[in-house]
């Protein structure tokens, strides 16, 4: 049988309460540690027992976690004020405009424009970026060519195999045609032989009939 559902309320027995606190505290600390490792989260946990004893866990340091919490809490309270919200979004818009301006400026430099204000160090920096970009482009280009060559080789193999199969089918067809022609020729030869034999058998019978007719005619003449 499974464990029954535990009613969530204060445990009256002090011994049971202390045992439960110890077990659940260890489980809570373990879960906090796993959460920080598995999810790369910054976790801070503070627990005070009923006797006032402190138990804590921090993935980095408790001081940095608390400072971060206080800063975000203050920022949250400031955002609740409409005037503070306007100032916050104005700062965000200004920051985004600056970032856009910087990106556009870098893009012009990479295109070889407006280089007069750049120092040797800056030019070297953009040159390295372009060389790395060109290297990546060439590698990708080579990869595409390699894949296309591999695909063409596979198609060539398939085409060659199809040609071999077609040649086999053509050879089988020619062989069947030759066998059929030989069969037809043999049947014609047999028919010709039968016709010749029949003709030879028919000729003596006709000569016998002619001899009988001549003998009958001669007998009639003698009687006259």
C-alpha positions as CSV (number, residue, x, y, z in Angstrom):
1,X,0.0,0.0,0.0
2,X,1.2,3.5,-0.8
3,X,1.7,6.2,1.8
4,X,-1.3,8.1,2.9
5,X,-1.7,11.8,2.2
6,X,-0.1,13.9,4.9
7,X,-2.2,16.8,6.2
8,X,-0.2,20.0,6.0
9,X,-0.4,21.5,9.4
10,X,1.9,22.1,12.3
11,X,3.2,18.9,13.9
12,X,2.4,19.0,17.6
13,X,5.0,16.4,18.7
14,X,8.3,18.1,19.1
15,X,10.4,15.0,18.3
16,X,8.4,14.2,15.2
17,X,8.6,17.9,14.2
18,X,12.4,18.0,14.5
19,X,12.8,14.7,12.5
20,X,10.5,16.0,9.8
21,X,12.3,19.3,9.7
22,X,15.7,17.6,9.3
23,X,14.5,15.3,6.5
24,X,12.7,18.1,4.6
25,X,15.5,20.5,5.1
26,X,18.1,18.1,3.6
27,X,15.7,17.4,0.6
28,X,15.2,21.1,0.0
29,X,18.9,21.9,0.1
30,X,19.5,19.0,-2.3
31,X,16.9,20.2,-4.8
32,X,18.3,23.7,-4.6
33,X,21.8,22.4,-5.5
34,X,20.5,20.3,-8.3
35,X,18.5,23.2,-9.7
36,X,21.6,25.4,-9.8
37,X,23.7,22.8,-11.5
38,X,21.2,21.4,-14.0
39,X,19.7,24.7,-15.1
40,X,22.7,27.0,-14.5
41,X,20.5,29.1,-12.2
42,X,21.6,31.4,-9.5
43,X,20.0,30.0,-6.3
44,X,20.0,31.3,-2.8
45,X,18.2,29.5,0.0
46,X,17.9,30.6,3.7
47,X,16.1,28.5,6.3
48,X,15.7,29.2,10.0
49,X,14.7,26.4,12.3
50,X,12.1,26.9,15.1
51,X,15.1,27.1,17.5
52,X,16.6,29.9,15.5
53,X,19.4,27.9,13.8
54,X,20.4,29.0,10.3
55,X,20.7,26.8,7.3
56,X,21.6,28.3,3.9
57,X,22.7,27.4,0.4
58,X,24.0,29.7,-2.4
59,X,25.1,28.7,-5.9
60,X,27.6,31.6,-6.0
61,X,27.6,33.6,-2.8
62,X,24.8,34.5,-0.6
63,X,25.8,38.2,-0.6
64,X,25.7,38.5,-4.4
65,X,22.3,36.7,-4.5
66,X,20.8,39.0,-1.9
67,X,22.3,42.1,-3.6
68,X,20.8,41.0,-6.9
69,X,17.5,40.3,-5.3
70,X,17.4,43.8,-3.6
71,X,18.4,45.6,-6.9
72,X,15.7,43.8,-8.9
73,X,13.1,44.4,-6.2
74,X,13.9,48.2,-6.2
75,X,13.8,48.2,-9.9
76,X,10.4,46.5,-9.8
77,X,9.1,49.1,-7.4
78,X,10.4,51.9,-9.6
79,X,8.6,50.4,-12.6
80,X,5.3,50.5,-10.8
81,X,5.5,54.3,-10.9
82,X,4.3,55.7,-14.3
83,X,7.0,58.4,-14.3
84,X,9.7,55.8,-13.5
85,X,8.3,53.6,-16.3
86,X,8.7,56.5,-18.8
87,X,12.3,57.1,-17.7
88,X,13.1,53.4,-17.9
89,X,11.8,53.1,-21.5
90,X,13.5,56.3,-22.5
91,X,16.8,54.8,-21.2
92,X,16.1,51.6,-23.1
93,X,15.3,53.5,-26.3
94,X,18.5,55.5,-26.0
95,X,20.5,52.3,-25.4
96,X,19.0,50.6,-28.4
97,X,19.7,53.6,-30.6
98,X,23.3,53.6,-29.5
99,X,23.6,49.9,-30.2
100,X,22.0,50.4,-33.7
101,X,24.4,53.3,-34.5
102,X,27.4,51.2,-33.4
103,X,26.3,48.2,-35.6
104,X,25.7,50.5,-38.6
105,X,29.1,52.1,-38.1
106,X,30.8,48.7,-37.9
107,X,29.0,47.5,-41.0
108,X,30.2,50.6,-43.0
109,X,33.8,49.9,-41.8
110,X,33.5,46.2,-42.9
111,X,32.3,47.4,-46.3
112,X,35.5,49.5,-46.6
113,X,33.7,52.9,-46.0
114,X,34.6,55.8,-43.6
115,X,38.0,54.3,-42.7
116,X,39.8,57.7,-42.3
117,X,38.9,57.9,-38.6
118,X,40.2,54.5,-37.7
119,X,43.6,53.8,-36.1
120,X,46.0,51.0,-37.1
121,X,44.7,48.9,-34.3
122,X,41.1,49.4,-35.4
123,X,42.0,48.6,-39.0
124,X,43.8,45.4,-37.9
125,X,40.7,44.4,-35.9
126,X,38.4,44.8,-38.9
127,X,40.9,43.0,-41.1
128,X,41.0,40.0,-38.8
129,X,37.2,40.0,-38.7
130,X,37.1,40.0,-42.5
131,X,39.7,37.3,-42.8
132,X,37.8,35.1,-40.3
133,X,34.5,35.8,-42.2
134,X,36.2,35.0,-45.6
135,X,37.6,31.8,-44.1
136,X,34.2,30.7,-42.9
137,X,32.7,31.5,-46.3
138,X,35.3,29.5,-48.1
139,X,34.9,26.6,-45.8
140,X,31.1,26.7,-46.3
141,X,31.6,27.0,-50.1
142,X,34.0,24.0,-50.1
143,X,31.5,22.0,-48.1
144,X,28.7,22.8,-50.6
145,X,31.0,21.8,-53.5
146,X,32.0,18.6,-51.8
147,X,28.3,17.7,-51.1
148,X,27.4,18.4,-54.7
149,X,30.2,16.3,-56.1
150,X,29.2,13.5,-53.8
151,X,25.6,13.8,-55.0
152,X,26.7,13.8,-58.6
153,X,28.9,10.7,-58.1
154,X,25.9,8.9,-56.5
155,X,23.7,9.9,-59.5
156,X,26.5,8.7,-61.9
157,X,26.6,5.4,-60.2
158,X,22.8,5.1,-60.3
159,X,22.8,6.0,-64.0
160,X,25.6,3.5,-64.8
161,X,23.6,0.8,-63.0
162,X,20.5,1.7,-64.9
163,X,22.4,1.5,-68.2
164,X,23.7,-2.0,-67.2
165,X,20.2,-3.1,-66.4
166,X,18.9,-1.8,-69.8
167,X,21.7,-3.5,-71.7
168,X,20.8,-6.8,-69.9
169,X,17.2,-6.3,-70.9
170,X,18.1,-5.5,-74.5
171,X,20.3,-8.7,-74.7
172,X,17.5,-10.8,-73.2
173,X,15.1,-9.3,-75.8
174,X,17.5,-10.0,-78.6
175,X,18.0,-13.6,-77.5
176,X,14.3,-14.2,-77.2
177,X,13.8,-12.6,-80.7
178,X,16.5,-14.9,-82.2
179,X,15.0,-18.0,-80.6
180,X,11.6,-17.0,-81.9
181,X,13.0,-16.5,-85.4
182,X,14.7,-19.9,-85.3
183,X,11.5,-21.5,-84.2
184,X,9.6,-19.9,-87.1
185,X,12.3,-20.9,-89.6
186,X,12.2,-24.5,-88.4
187,X,8.4,-24.6,-88.6
188,X,8.6,-23.3,-92.2
189,X,11.2,-25.9,-93.1
190,X,9.0,-28.7,-91.7
191,X,5.9,-27.4,-93.6
192,X,8.0,-27.3,-96.9
193,X,9.2,-30.8,-96.3
194,X,5.6,-32.0,-95.7
195,X,4.4,-30.2,-98.9
196,X,7.2,-31.8,-101.0
197,X,6.4,-35.3,-99.7
198,X,2.7,-34.8,-100.4
199,X,3.5,-33.6,-103.9
200,X,5.8,-36.6,-104.6
201,X,3.0,-39.0,-103.4
202,X,0.5,-37.3,-105.6
203,X,2.4,-37.6,-108.9
204,X,2.5,-41.5,-109.3
205,X,-1.3,-41.7,-108.8
206,X,-1.9,-39.3,-111.6
207,X,0.4,-41.3,-113.9
208,X,-1.5,-44.5,-113.1
209,X,-4.8,-42.8,-114.0
210,X,-3.4,-41.7,-117.3
211,X,-2.2,-45.2,-118.1
212,X,-5.6,-46.6,-117.3
213,X,-7.2,-44.0,-119.6
214,X,-4.8,-44.9,-122.4
215,X,-5.5,-48.6,-122.0
216,X,-9.3,-48.1,-122.1
217,X,-9.0,-46.0,-125.2
218,X,-6.8,-48.6,-126.9
219,X,-9.4,-51.3,-126.1
220,X,-12.1,-49.4,-127.6
221,X,-10.2,-48.9,-130.8
222,X,-9.5,-52.7,-131.1
223,X,-13.1,-53.4,-130.7
224,X,-14.0,-51.2,-133.6
